[in-house]
């Protein structure tokens, strides 16, 4: 699995902890990494993903339907699942303020065994680390 | 003098640009069925 993930575009290092069942992926400094591809690559290597968390820096924007999203790049953004922390970021929507957040992108449900590649991942904010 | 200020501005810009970049910094997965 380590080699499989390491071959994905934008991936700098992959650390696997067999004891904890944890996989840490560090992206390249200037590289673009796609969490959906990582999820798919992990399943393709024969391992089931229970949860995926991400730490990212970006701008808060509102999408066409008025939902808040974290925009990493002009063509890469993650819609947010509304919670108390995301509400606190609403005032920053459309501003130049950069925020660093940690959030959950995927959690395995009881029914579904494999995540749908076509369904966009939603970001549940767990921690707002920085606003600048 | 202006050229010197411009050069300094460029140097600071180059230093600060990567820091202000938006990006995914880290991804952590909890997996099952790993041997």
Backbone of each chain as nested JSON, in Angstrom:
{
  "chains": [
    {"id": "A", "residues": [
      {"number": 1, "name": "UNK", "atoms": {"N": [0.824, -1.198, 0.0], "CA": [0.0, 0.0, 0.0], "C": [0.869, 1.263, 0.0]}},
      {"number": 2, "name": "UNK", "atoms": {"N": [1.984, 1.214, 0.75], "CA": [2.859, 2.38, 0.847], "C": [3.366, 2.796, -0.538]}},
      {"number": 3, "name": "UNK", "atoms": {"N": [3.8, 1.801, -1.318], "CA": [4.296, 2.121, -2.664], "C": [3.165, 2.62, -3.554]}},
      {"number": 4, "name": "UNK", "atoms": {"N": [2.0, 1.99, -3.394], "CA": [0.835, 2.33, -4.196], "C": [0.453, 3.8, -3.978]}},
      {"number": 5, "name": "UNK", "atoms": {"N": [0.426, 4.216, -2.718], "CA": [0.077, 5.599, -2.395], "C": [1.203, 6.563, -2.773]}},
      {"number": 6, "name": "UNK", "atoms": {"N": [2.419, 6.095, -2.588], "CA": [3.581, 6.931, -2.894], "C": [3.672, 7.283, -4.37]}},
      {"number": 7, "name": "UNK", "atoms": {"N": [3.04, 6.455, -5.202], "CA": [3.07, 6.712, -6.645], "C": [2.028, 7.743, -7.074]}},
      {"number": 8, "name": "UNK", "atoms": {"N": [1.12, 8.081, -6.163], "CA": [0.062, 9.035, -6.524], "C": [0.652, 10.43, -6.726]}},
      {"number": 9, "name": "UNK", "atoms": {"N": [0.034, 11.154, -7.628], "CA": [0.504, 12.495, -7.958], "C": [0.458, 13.43, -6.741]}},
      {"number": 10, "name": "UNK", "atoms": {"N": [1.552, 14.163, -6.544], "CA": [1.598, 15.163, -5.478], "C": [1.99, 14.623, -4.109]}},
      {"number": 11, "name": "UNK", "atoms": {"N": [2.242, 13.321, -4.02], "CA": [2.569, 12.723, -2.718], "C": [4.078, 12.774, -2.467]}},
      {"number": 12, "name": "UNK", "atoms": {"N": [4.442, 13.324, -1.316], "CA": [5.859, 13.402, -0.938], "C": [6.258, 12.152, -0.155]}},
      {"number": 13, "name": "UNK", "atoms": {"N": [5.592, 11.914, 0.97], "CA": [5.922, 10.743, 1.776], "C": [4.663, 10.048, 2.289]}},
      {"number": 14, "name": "UNK", "atoms": {"N": [4.792, 8.762, 2.528], "CA": [3.702, 7.971, 3.105], "C": [4.268, 7.209, 4.301]}},
      {"number": 15, "name": "UNK", "atoms": {"N": [3.662, 7.418, 5.454], "CA": [4.093, 6.709, 6.658], "C": [2.968, 5.779, 7.091]}},
      {"number": 16, "name": "UNK", "atoms": {"N": [3.293, 4.517, 7.279], "CA": [2.267, 3.547, 7.658], "C": [2.578, 2.997, 9.045]}},
      {"number": 17, "name": "UNK", "atoms": {"N": [1.59, 3.038, 9.918], "CA": [1.744, 2.443, 11.243], "C": [0.827, 1.222, 11.327]}},
      {"number": 18, "name": "UNK", "atoms": {"N": [1.437, 0.06, 11.316], "CA": [0.656, -1.18, 11.339], "C": [-0.072, -1.35, 12.669]}},
      {"number": 19, "name": "UNK", "atoms": {"N": [0.562, -0.906, 13.746], "CA": [-0.027, -1.084, 15.078], "C": [-1.315, -0.277, 15.23]}},
      {"number": 20, "name": "UNK", "atoms": {"N": [-1.251, 1.012, 14.824], "CA": [-2.423, 1.883, 14.977], "C": [-3.386, 1.799, 13.796]}},
      {"number": 21, "name": "UNK", "atoms": {"N": [-2.943, 1.198, 12.699], "CA": [-3.76, 1.193, 11.486], "C": [-3.875, 2.59, 10.911]}},
      {"number": 22, "name": "UNK", "atoms": {"N": [-2.781, 3.358, 11.034], "CA": [-2.805, 4.746, 10.573], "C": [-1.88, 4.94, 9.386]}},
      {"number": 23, "name": "UNK", "atoms": {"N": [-2.319, 5.753, 8.459], "CA": [-1.504, 6.087, 7.294], "C": [-1.405, 7.608, 7.208]}},
      {"number": 24, "name": "UNK", "atoms": {"N": [-0.196, 8.121, 7.249], "CA": [0.036, 9.563, 7.144], "C": [0.597, 9.888, 5.773]}},
      {"number": 25, "name": "UNK", "atoms": {"N": [-0.049, 10.79, 5.098], "CA": [0.4, 11.186, 3.77], "C": [0.801, 12.657, 3.802]}},
      {"number": 26, "name": "UNK", "atoms": {"N": [2.026, 12.927, 3.421], "CA": [2.503, 14.307, 3.34], "C": [2.632, 14.686, 1.866]}},
      {"number": 27, "name": "UNK", "atoms": {"N": [1.909, 15.717, 1.454], "CA": [2.001, 16.129, 0.048], "C": [3.312, 16.855, -0.237]}},
      {"number": 28, "name": "UNK", "atoms": {"N": [3.674, 16.926, -1.508], "CA": [4.849, 17.704, -1.907], "C": [4.552, 19.167, -1.639]}},
      {"number": 29, "name": "UNK", "atoms": {"N": [5.607, 19.937, -1.416], "CA": [5.469, 21.352, -1.053], "C": [4.618, 22.114, -2.072]}},
      {"number": 30, "name": "UNK", "atoms": {"N": [4.88, 21.872, -3.35], "CA": [4.152, 22.622, -4.371], "C": [3.216, 21.719, -5.183]}},
      {"number": 31, "name": "UNK", "atoms": {"N": [2.993, 20.53, -4.645], "CA": [2.199, 19.577, -5.418], "C": [0.727, 19.602, -5.08]}},
      {"number": 32, "name": "UNK", "atoms": {"N": [-0.086, 19.177, -6.029], "CA": [-1.516, 19.096, -5.807], "C": [-1.849, 17.644, -5.533]}},
      {"number": 33, "name": "UNK", "atoms": {"N": [-2.566, 17.425, -4.449], "CA": [-2.902, 16.067, -4.06], "C": [-4.426, 15.95, -4.092]}},
      {"number": 34, "name": "UNK", "atoms": {"N": [-4.907, 14.796, -4.547], "CA": [-6.346, 14.607, -4.652], "C": [-6.794, 13.537, -3.64]}},
      {"number": 35, "name": "UNK", "atoms": {"N": [-7.494, 13.943, -2.569], "CA": [-7.911, 12.971, -1.554], "C": [-8.769, 11.834, -2.111]}},
      {"number": 36, "name": "UNK", "atoms": {"N": [-9.58, 12.128, -3.138], "CA": [-10.429, 11.078, -3.722], "C": [-9.551, 9.998, -4.356]}},
      {"number": 37, "name": "UNK", "atoms": {"N": [-8.502, 10.434, -5.042], "CA": [-7.58, 9.478, -5.655], "C": [-6.855, 8.651, -4.6]}},
      {"number": 38, "name": "UNK", "atoms": {"N": [-6.513, 9.298, -3.478], "CA": [-5.839, 8.584, -2.385], "C": [-6.756, 7.504, -1.803]}},
      {"number": 39, "name": "UNK", "atoms": {"N": [-8.011, 7.887, -1.641], "CA": [-9.003, 6.963, -1.102], "C": [-9.138, 5.747, -2.031]}},
      {"number": 40, "name": "UNK", "atoms": {"N": [-9.218, 6.04, -3.31], "CA": [-9.369, 4.997, -4.324], "C": [-8.106, 4.1, -4.349]}},
      {"number": 41, "name": "UNK", "atoms": {"N": [-6.943, 4.756, -4.304], "CA": [-5.689, 4.002, -4.365], "C": [-5.551, 3.088, -3.149]}},
      {"number": 42, "name": "UNK", "atoms": {"N": [-6.028, 3.56, -1.996], "CA": [-5.946, 2.747, -0.779], "C": [-6.835, 1.507, -0.929]}},
      {"number": 43, "name": "UNK", "atoms": {"N": [-8.048, 1.71, -1.432], "CA": [-8.952, 0.569, -1.644], "C": [-8.382, -0.385, -2.677]}},
      {"number": 44, "name": "UNK", "atoms": {"N": [-7.765, 0.186, -3.713], "CA": [-7.189, -0.656, -4.767], "C": [-6.045, -1.513, -4.247]}},
      {"number": 45, "name": "UNK", "atoms": {"N": [-5.425, -1.05, -3.156], "CA": [-4.327, -1.844, -2.599], "C": [-4.852, -2.895, -1.614]}},
      {"number": 46, "name": "UNK", "atoms": {"N": [-6.159, -3.004, -1.51], "CA": [-6.77, -4.073, -0.713], "C": [-7.027, -3.728, 0.741]}},
      {"number": 47, "name": "UNK", "atoms": {"N": [-6.993, -2.44, 1.063], "CA": [-7.203, -2.003, 2.446], "C": [-8.465, -1.139, 2.499]}},
      {"number": 48, "name": "UNK", "atoms": {"N": [-9.188, -1.276, 3.591], "CA": [-10.428, -0.536, 3.731], "C": [-10.189, 0.739, 4.564]}},
      {"number": 49, "name": "UNK", "atoms": {"N": [-10.641, 1.867, 4.067], "CA": [-10.451, 3.132, 4.785], "C": [-11.634, 3.362, 5.723]}},
      {"number": 50, "name": "UNK", "atoms": {"N": [-11.338, 3.539, 7.006], "CA": [-12.393, 3.789, 7.986], "C": [-12.641, 5.288, 8.118]}},
      {"number": 51, "name": "UNK", "atoms": {"N": [-11.59, 6.064, 8.001], "CA": [-11.7, 7.513, 8.22], "C": [-10.558, 8.23, 7.525]}},
      {"number": 52, "name": "UNK", "atoms": {"N": [-10.867, 9.407, 7.018], "CA": [-9.806, 10.219, 6.397], "C": [-9.908, 11.652, 6.911]}},
      {"number": 53, "name": "UNK", "atoms": {"N": [-8.821, 12.137, 7.499], "CA": [-8.758, 13.508, 7.997], "C": [-7.749, 14.297, 7.168]}},
      {"number": 54, "name": "UNK", "atoms": {"N": [-7.994, 15.587, 7.061], "CA": [-7.105, 16.413, 6.254], "C": [-6.801, 17.719, 6.979]}},
      {"number": 55, "name": "UNK", "atoms": {"N": [-5.574, 18.175, 6.881], "CA": [-5.222, 19.519, 7.34], "C": [-4.903, 20.315, 6.087]}},
      {"number": 56, "name": "UNK", "atoms": {"N": [-5.574, 21.44, 5.939], "CA": [-5.381, 22.209, 4.712], "C": [-5.486, 23.697, 4.974]}},
      {"number": 57, "name": "UNK", "atoms": {"N": [-4.881, 24.447, 4.067], "CA": [-4.889, 25.901, 4.152], "C": [-5.559, 26.426, 2.891]}},
      {"number": 58, "name": "UNK", "atoms": {"N": [-6.488, 27.315, 3.05], "CA": [-7.175, 27.855, 1.885], "C": [-8.099, 28.994, 2.262]}},
      {"number": 59, "name": "UNK", "atoms": {"N": [-8.909, 29.376, 1.289], "CA": [-9.844, 30.485, 1.505], "C": [-11.255, 29.94, 1.672]}},
      {"number": 60, "name": "UNK", "atoms": {"N": [-12.048, 30.687, 2.412], "CA": [-13.452, 30.306, 2.58], "C": [-14.256, 30.962, 1.462]}},
      {"number": 61, "name": "UNK", "atoms": {"N": [-15.006, 30.154, 0.762], "CA": [-15.85, 30.68, -0.322], "C": [-17.258, 30.102, -0.166]}},
      {"number": 62, "name": "UNK", "atoms": {"N": [-18.185, 30.708, -0.918], "CA": [-19.534, 30.14, -0.968], "C": [-19.745, 29.597, -2.364]}},
      {"number": 63, "name": "UNK", "atoms": {"N": [-20.267, 28.373, -2.45], "CA": [-20.477, 27.809, -3.778], "C": [-21.784, 28.334, -4.376]}},
      {"number": 64, "name": "UNK", "atoms": {"N": [-22.123, 27.84, -5.551], "CA": [-23.294, 28.345, -6.274], "C": [-24.578, 28.22, -5.454]}},
      {"number": 65, "name": "UNK", "atoms": {"N": [-24.647, 27.194, -4.594], "CA": [-25.867, 27.009, -3.79], "C": [-25.799, 27.74, -2.448]}},
      {"number": 66, "name": "UNK", "atoms": {"N": [-24.738, 28.512, -2.25], "CA": [-24.631, 29.284, -1.017], "C": [-24.012, 28.513, 0.139]}},
      {"number": 67, "name": "UNK", "atoms": {"N": [-23.522, 27.29, -0.139], "CA": [-22.874, 26.498, 0.918], "C": [-21.409, 26.912, 1.052]}},
      {"number": 68, "name": "UNK", "atoms": {"N": [-20.918, 26.844, 2.272], "CA": [-19.525, 27.214, 2.513], "C": [-18.594, 26.118, 1.998]}},
      {"number": 69, "name": "UNK", "atoms": {"N": [-17.447, 26.559, 1.489], "CA": [-16.455, 25.602, 1.003], "C": [-15.061, 26.135, 1.295]}},
      {"number": 70, "name": "UNK", "atoms": {"N": [-14.124, 25.214, 1.419], "CA": [-12.718, 25.594, 1.578], "C": [-12.069, 25.447, 0.212]}},
      {"number": 71, "name": "UNK", "atoms": {"N": [-11.594, 26.574, -0.31], "CA": [-10.975, 26.539, -1.632], "C": [-9.46, 26.483, -1.494]}},
      {"number": 72, "name": "UNK", "atoms": {"N": [-8.899, 25.409, -2.024], "CA": [-7.448, 25.235, -1.975], "C": [-6.829, 25.837, -3.23]}},
      {"number": 73, "name": "UNK", "atoms": {"N": [-7.447, 25.533, -4.344], "CA": [-7.0, 26.053, -5.636], "C": [-8.25, 26.449, -6.404]}},
      {"number": 74, "name": "UNK", "atoms": {"N": [-8.099, 27.233, -7.495], "CA": [-9.309, 27.627, -8.232], "C": [-10.176, 26.437, -8.652]}},
      {"number": 75, "name": "UNK", "atoms": {"N": [-9.52, 25.303, -8.922], "CA": [-10.304, 24.137, -9.343], "C": [-10.302, 23.011, -8.301]}},
      {"number": 76, "name": "UNK", "atoms": {"N": [-9.985, 23.349, -7.067], "CA": [-10.044, 22.34, -6.003], "C": [-10.629, 22.974, -4.737]}},
      {"number": 77, "name": "UNK", "atoms": {"N": [-11.842, 22.565, -4.426], "CA": [-12.457, 23.065, -3.189], "C": [-13.285, 21.949, -2.555]}},
      {"number": 78, "name": "UNK", "atoms": {"N": [-13.507, 22.087, -1.261], "CA": [-14.243, 21.069, -0.508], "C": [-15.418, 21.727, 0.199]}},
      {"number": 79, "name": "UNK", "atoms": {"N": [-16.609, 21.284, -0.141], "CA": [-17.808, 21.802, 0.525], "C": [-17.764, 21.383, 1.988]}},
      {"number": 80, "name": "UNK", "atoms": {"N": [-18.246, 22.263, 2.852], "CA": [-18.185, 21.967, 4.287], "C": [-19.514, 21.43, 4.789]}},
      {"number": 81, "name": "UNK", "atoms": {"N": [-19.425, 20.472, 5.679], "CA": [-20.613, 20.014, 6.396], "C": [-20.86, 21.042, 7.503]}},
      {"number": 82, "name": "UNK", "atoms": {"N": [-22.054, 21.64, 7.533], "CA": [-22.279, 22.7, 8.534], "C": [-22.136, 22.204, 9.974]}},
      {"number": 83, "name": "UNK", "atoms": {"N": [-21.391, 22.939, 10.757], "CA": [-21.324, 22.72, 12.213], "C": [-20.951, 24.055, 12.878]}},
      {"number": 84, "name": "UNK", "atoms": {"N": [-20.735, 24.047, 14.172], "CA": [-20.434, 25.295, 14.885], "C": [-19.17, 25.968, 14.352]}},
      {"number": 85, "name": "UNK", "atoms": {"N": [-18.164, 25.144, 14.062], "CA": [-16.89, 25.705, 13.598], "C": [-17.019, 26.319, 12.209]}},
      {"number": 86, "name": "UNK", "atoms": {"N": [-17.79, 25.657, 11.337], "CA": [-17.944, 26.206, 9.98], "C": [-18.766, 27.507, 10.029]}},
      {"number": 87, "name": "UNK", "atoms": {"N": [-19.723, 27.579, 10.957], "CA": [-20.516, 28.812, 11.102], "C": [-19.614, 29.983, 11.479]}},
      {"number": 88, "name": "UNK", "atoms": {"N": [-18.622, 29.705, 12.298], "CA": [-17.68, 30.739, 12.723], "C": [-16.814, 31.247, 11.587]}},
      {"number": 89, "name": "UNK", "atoms": {"N": [-16.772, 30.492, 10.481], "CA": [-15.934, 30.891, 9.346], "C": [-16.743, 31.62, 8.27]}},
      {"number": 90, "name": "UNK", "atoms": {"N": [-18.05, 31.658, 8.463], "CA": [-18.938, 32.216, 7.435], "C": [-18.593, 33.669, 7.087]}},
      {"number": 91, "name": "UNK", "atoms": {"N": [-18.201, 34.437, 8.115], "CA": [-17.903, 35.856, 7.88], "C": [-16.676, 36.036, 6.986]}},
      {"number": 92, "name": "UNK", "atoms": {"N": [-15.875, 34.986, 6.847], "CA": [-14.656, 35.101, 6.034], "C": [-14.894, 34.74, 4.567]}},
      {"number": 93, "name": "UNK", "atoms": {"N": [-16.125, 34.31, 4.256], "CA": [-16.434, 33.89, 2.889], "C": [-16.197, 35.029, 1.907]}},
      {"number": 94, "name": "UNK", "atoms": {"N": [-15.424, 34.733, 0.89], "CA": [-15.161, 35.725, -0.148], "C": [-14.025, 36.679, 0.189]}},
      {"number": 95, "name": "UNK", "atoms": {"N": [-13.491, 36.599, 1.418], "CA": [-12.39, 37.488, 1.798], "C": [-11.057, 36.837, 1.423]}},
      {"number": 96, "name": "UNK", "atoms": {"N": [-9.987, 37.619, 1.562], "CA": [-8.663, 37.101, 1.213], "C": [-8.028, 36.351, 2.385]}},
      {"number": 97, "name": "UNK", "atoms": {"N": [-8.729, 36.265, 3.504], "CA": [-8.182, 35.602, 4.691], "C": [-7.942, 34.118, 4.43]}},
      {"number": 98, "name": "UNK", "atoms": {"N": [-6.745, 33.69, 4.774], "CA": [-6.41, 32.274, 4.62], "C": [-6.642, 31.584, 5.96]}},
      {"number": 99, "name": "UNK", "atoms": {"N": [-7.241, 30.437, 5.921], "CA": [-7.456, 29.691, 7.157], "C": [-6.798, 28.314, 7.041]}},
      {"number": 100, "name": "UNK", "atoms": {"N": [-6.29, 27.862, 8.155], "CA": [-5.752, 26.503, 8.218], "C": [-6.694, 25.701, 9.101]}},
      {"number": 101, "name": "UNK", "atoms": {"N": [-7.248, 24.651, 8.543], "CA": [-8.211, 23.849, 9.3], "C": [-7.857, 22.368, 9.238]}},
      {"number": 102, "name": "UNK", "atoms": {"N": [-8.324, 21.657, 10.242], "CA": [-8.229, 20.194, 10.228], "C": [-9.665, 19.696, 10.189]}},
      {"number": 103, "name": "UNK", "atoms": {"N": [-9.912, 18.785, 9.303], "CA": [-11.286, 18.302, 9.194], "C": [-11.372, 16.883, 8.69]}},
      {"number": 104, "name": "UNK", "atoms": {"N": [-12.553, 16.327, 8.846], "CA": [-12.781, 14.951, 8.406], "C": [-13.395, 14.97, 7.002]}},
      {"number": 105, "name": "UNK", "atoms": {"N": [-12.761, 14.261, 6.109], "CA": [-13.245, 14.222, 4.725], "C": [-14.085, 12.98, 4.439]}},
      {"number": 106, "name": "UNK", "atoms": {"N": [-13.79, 11.943, 5.17], "CA": [-14.5, 10.684, 4.904], "C": [-14.58, 9.846, 6.173]}},
      {"number": 107, "name": "UNK", "atoms": {"N": [-15.73, 9.261, 6.374], "CA": [-15.877, 8.292, 7.452], "C": [-16.73, 7.153, 6.918]}},
      {"number": 108, "name": "UNK", "atoms": {"N": [-16.227, 5.96, 7.085], "CA": [-16.918, 4.789, 6.551], "C": [-18.274, 4.629, 7.231]}},
      {"number": 109, "name": "UNK", "atoms": {"N": [-19.286, 4.443, 6.398], "CA": [-20.608, 4.212, 6.981], "C": [-20.816, 2.706, 7.136]}},
      {"number": 110, "name": "UNK", "atoms": {"N": [-21.823, 2.346, 7.892], "CA": [-22.062, 0.921, 8.161], "C": [-22.5, 0.176, 6.909]}},
      {"number": 111, "name": "UNK", "atoms": {"N": [-23.32, 0.878, 6.083], "CA": [-23.873, 0.202, 4.903], "C": [-22.864, 0.087, 3.772]}},
      {"number": 112, "name": "UNK", "atoms": {"N": [-22.204, 1.238, 3.504], "CA": [-21.327, 1.275, 2.333], "C": [-19.978, 0.634, 2.63]}},
      {"number": 113, "name": "UNK", "atoms": {"N": [-19.506, -0.205, 1.712], "CA": [-18.201, -0.819, 1.917], "C": [-17.124, -0.042, 1.182]}},
      {"number": 114, "name": "UNK", "atoms": {"N": [-17.475, 0.476, 0.022], "CA": [-16.499, 1.198, -0.768], "C": [-17.011, 2.601, -1.041]}},
      {"number": 115, "name": "UNK", "atoms": {"N": [-16.178, 3.636, -0.889], "CA": [-16.656, 4.992, -1.146], "C": [-16.902, 5.21, -2.633]}},
      {"number": 116, "name": "UNK", "atoms": {"N": [-17.934, 5.985, -2.921], "CA": [-18.254, 6.299, -4.308], "C": [-17.268, 7.352, -4.813]}},
      {"number": 117, "name": "UNK", "atoms": {"N": [-16.583, 7.036, -5.894], "CA": [-15.607, 7.987, -6.445], "C": [-16.299, 9.217, -7.015]}},
      {"number": 118, "name": "UNK", "atoms": {"N": [-17.572, 9.054, -7.42], "CA": [-18.278, 10.159, -8.063], "C": [-18.853, 11.153, -7.045]}},
      {"number": 119, "name": "UNK", "atoms": {"N": [-19.008, 10.703, -5.785], "CA": [-19.582, 11.578, -4.759], "C": [-18.474, 12.46, -4.173]}},
      {"number": 120, "name": "UNK", "atoms": {"N": [-18.631, 13.806, -4.262], "CA": [-17.577, 14.665, -3.72], "C": [-17.475, 14.537, -2.2]}},
      {"number": 121, "name": "UNK", "atoms": {"N": [-16.252, 14.613, -1.707], "CA": [-16.037, 14.505, -0.263], "C": [-16.43, 15.818, 0.397]}},
      {"number": 122, "name": "UNK", "atoms": {"N": [-17.092, 15.723, 1.54], "CA": [-17.448, 16.923, 2.285], "C": [-16.559, 17.037, 3.515]}},
      {"number": 123, "name": "UNK", "atoms": {"N": [-16.206, 18.265, 3.811], "CA": [-15.271, 18.519, 4.9], "C": [-16.007, 18.906, 6.176]}},
      {"number": 124, "name": "UNK", "atoms": {"N": [-15.854, 18.066, 7.194], "CA": [-16.421, 18.376, 8.51], "C": [-15.299, 18.996, 9.335]}},
      {"number": 125, "name": "UNK", "atoms": {"N": [-15.401, 20.287, 9.599], "CA": [-14.322, 20.977, 10.313], "C": [-14.233, 20.476, 11.755]}},
      {"number": 126, "name": "UNK", "atoms": {"N": [-13.033, 20.047, 12.154], "CA": [-12.813, 19.582, 13.526], "C": [-12.031, 20.613, 14.334]}},
      {"number": 127, "name": "UNK", "atoms": {"N": [-11.244, 21.417, 13.626], "CA": [-10.398, 22.387, 14.332], "C": [-9.986, 23.505, 13.376]}},
      {"number": 128, "name": "UNK", "atoms": {"N": [-10.124, 24.742, 13.847], "CA": [-9.607, 25.872, 13.07], "C": [-8.273, 26.237, 13.699]}},
      {"number": 129, "name": "UNK", "atoms": {"N": [-7.198, 26.002, 12.958], "CA": [-5.867, 26.181, 13.55], "C": [-5.348, 27.6, 13.394]}},
      {"number": 130, "name": "UNK", "atoms": {"N": [-5.655, 28.235, 12.272], "CA": [-5.095, 29.56, 12.024], "C": [-5.977, 30.368, 11.078]}},
      {"number": 131, "name": "UNK", "atoms": {"N": [-6.042, 31.668, 11.342], "CA": [-6.689, 32.6, 10.4], "C": [-5.683, 33.698, 10.155]}},
      {"number": 132, "name": "UNK", "atoms": {"N": [-5.375, 33.99, 8.907], "CA": [-4.37, 35.04, 8.63], "C": [-4.695, 35.79, 7.351]}}
    ]},
    {"id": "B", "residues": [
      {"number": 1, "name": "UNK", "atoms": {"N": [18.187, 54.152, -5.896], "CA": [17.505, 53.951, -4.611], "C": [16.204, 53.178, -4.794]}},
      {"number": 2, "name": "UNK", "atoms": {"N": [15.441, 53.603, -5.817], "CA": [14.177, 52.926, -6.097], "C": [14.413, 51.484, -6.548]}},
      {"number": 3, "name": "UNK", "atoms": {"N": [15.483, 51.327, -7.301], "CA": [15.83, 49.981, -7.79], "C": [16.168, 49.076, -6.608]}},
      {"number": 4, "name": "UNK", "atoms": {"N": [16.819, 49.66, -5.607], "CA": [17.199, 48.889, -4.416], "C": [15.943, 48.449, -3.652]}},
      {"number": 5, "name": "UNK", "atoms": {"N": [14.991, 49.379, -3.526], "CA": [13.735, 49.067, -2.818], "C": [12.966, 47.975, -3.565]}},
      {"number": 6, "name": "UNK", "atoms": {"N": [12.974, 48.108, -4.9], "CA": [12.269, 47.136, -5.733], "C": [12.895, 45.742, -5.58]}},
      {"number": 7, "name": "UNK", "atoms": {"N": [14.225, 45.726, -5.535], "CA": [14.935, 44.456, -5.379], "C": [14.602, 43.818, -4.033]}},
      {"number": 8, "name": "UNK", "atoms": {"N": [14.563, 44.651, -2.979], "CA": [14.223, 44.152, -1.639], "C": [12.804, 43.588, -1.612]}},
      {"number": 9, "name": "UNK", "atoms": {"N": [11.912, 44.312, -2.277], "CA": [10.509, 43.89, -2.354], "C": [10.397, 42.527, -3.039]}},
      {"number": 10, "name": "UNK", "atoms": {"N": [11.168, 42.354, -4.109], "CA": [11.158, 41.077, -4.843], "C": [11.675, 39.933, -3.972]}},
      {"number": 11, "name": "UNK", "atoms": {"N": [12.754, 40.236, -3.223], "CA": [13.344, 39.213, -2.351], "C": [12.336, 38.783, -1.289]}},
      {"number": 12, "name": "UNK", "atoms": {"N": [11.691, 39.771, -0.643], "CA": [10.698, 39.449, 0.388], "C": [9.508, 38.71, -0.208]}},
      {"number": 13, "name": "UNK", "atoms": {"N": [9.137, 39.133, -1.401], "CA": [8.007, 38.484, -2.085], "C": [8.288, 37.016, -2.326]}},
      {"number": 14, "name": "UNK", "atoms": {"N": [9.518, 36.72, -2.772], "CA": [9.907, 35.326, -3.047], "C": [9.914, 34.504, -1.762]}},
      {"number": 15, "name": "UNK", "atoms": {"N": [10.328, 35.139, -0.665], "CA": [10.394, 34.416, 0.612], "C": [8.995, 34.142, 1.146]}},
      {"number": 16, "name": "UNK", "atoms": {"N": [8.124, 35.132, 1.024], "CA": [6.784, 35.009, 1.615], "C": [5.791, 34.247, 0.745]}},
      {"number": 17, "name": "UNK", "atoms": {"N": [5.994, 34.238, -0.561], "CA": [5.025, 33.609, -1.465], "C": [4.727, 32.154, -1.125]}},
      {"number": 18, "name": "UNK", "atoms": {"N": [5.76, 31.287, -0.917], "CA": [5.455, 29.893, -0.617], "C": [4.706, 29.728, 0.695]}},
      {"number": 19, "name": "UNK", "atoms": {"N": [4.966, 30.634, 1.668], "CA": [4.325, 30.539, 2.972], "C": [2.824, 30.825, 2.859]}},
      {"number": 20, "name": "UNK", "atoms": {"N": [2.48, 31.76, 1.954], "CA": [1.084, 32.16, 1.864], "C": [0.268, 31.251, 0.941]}},
      {"number": 21, "name": "UNK", "atoms": {"N": [0.911, 30.231, 0.383], "CA": [0.225, 29.339, -0.541], "C": [-0.857, 28.521, 0.14]}},
      {"number": 22, "name": "UNK", "atoms": {"N": [-1.962, 28.398, -0.564], "CA": [-3.008, 27.503, -0.076], "C": [-2.636, 26.091, -0.5]}},
      {"number": 23, "name": "UNK", "atoms": {"N": [-2.813, 25.151, 0.364], "CA": [-2.494, 23.78, -0.001], "C": [-2.991, 22.782, 1.05]}},
      {"number": 24, "name": "UNK", "atoms": {"N": [-3.073, 21.528, 0.612], "CA": [-3.339, 20.455, 1.562], "C": [-2.007, 20.159, 2.235]}},
      {"number": 25, "name": "UNK", "atoms": {"N": [-1.987, 20.255, 3.547], "CA": [-0.729, 20.107, 4.27], "C": [-0.489, 18.68, 4.723]}},
      {"number": 26, "name": "UNK", "atoms": {"N": [-1.568, 17.982, 5.017], "CA": [-1.397, 16.653, 5.593], "C": [-2.687, 15.858, 5.46]}},
      {"number": 27, "name": "UNK", "atoms": {"N": [-2.552, 14.582, 5.212], "CA": [-3.728, 13.707, 5.181], "C": [-3.444, 12.503, 6.071]}},
      {"number": 28, "name": "UNK", "atoms": {"N": [-4.42, 12.179, 6.894], "CA": [-4.263, 11.039, 7.788], "C": [-5.441, 10.092, 7.572]}},
      {"number": 29, "name": "UNK", "atoms": {"N": [-5.137, 8.833, 7.41], "CA": [-6.21, 7.849, 7.219], "C": [-6.127, 6.784, 8.297]}},
      {"number": 30, "name": "UNK", "atoms": {"N": [-7.3, 6.375, 8.74], "CA": [-7.381, 5.218, 9.638], "C": [-7.891, 4.085, 8.752]}},
      {"number": 31, "name": "UNK", "atoms": {"N": [-7.115, 3.02, 8.698], "CA": [-7.47, 1.943, 7.775], "C": [-7.733, 0.637, 8.508]}},
      {"number": 32, "name": "UNK", "atoms": {"N": [-8.447, -0.239, 7.826], "CA": [-8.777, -1.554, 8.38], "C": [-8.312, -2.623, 7.411]}},
      {"number": 33, "name": "UNK", "atoms": {"N": [-7.931, -3.756, 7.944], "CA": [-7.558, -4.889, 7.097], "C": [-6.132, -4.829, 6.61]}},
      {"number": 34, "name": "UNK", "atoms": {"N": [-5.311, -4.029, 7.299], "CA": [-3.91, -3.928, 6.9], "C": [-3.098, -4.988, 7.641]}},
      {"number": 35, "name": "UNK", "atoms": {"N": [-2.254, -5.699, 6.901], "CA": [-1.439, -6.745, 7.552], "C": [0.04, -6.416, 7.434]}}
    ]}
  ]
}
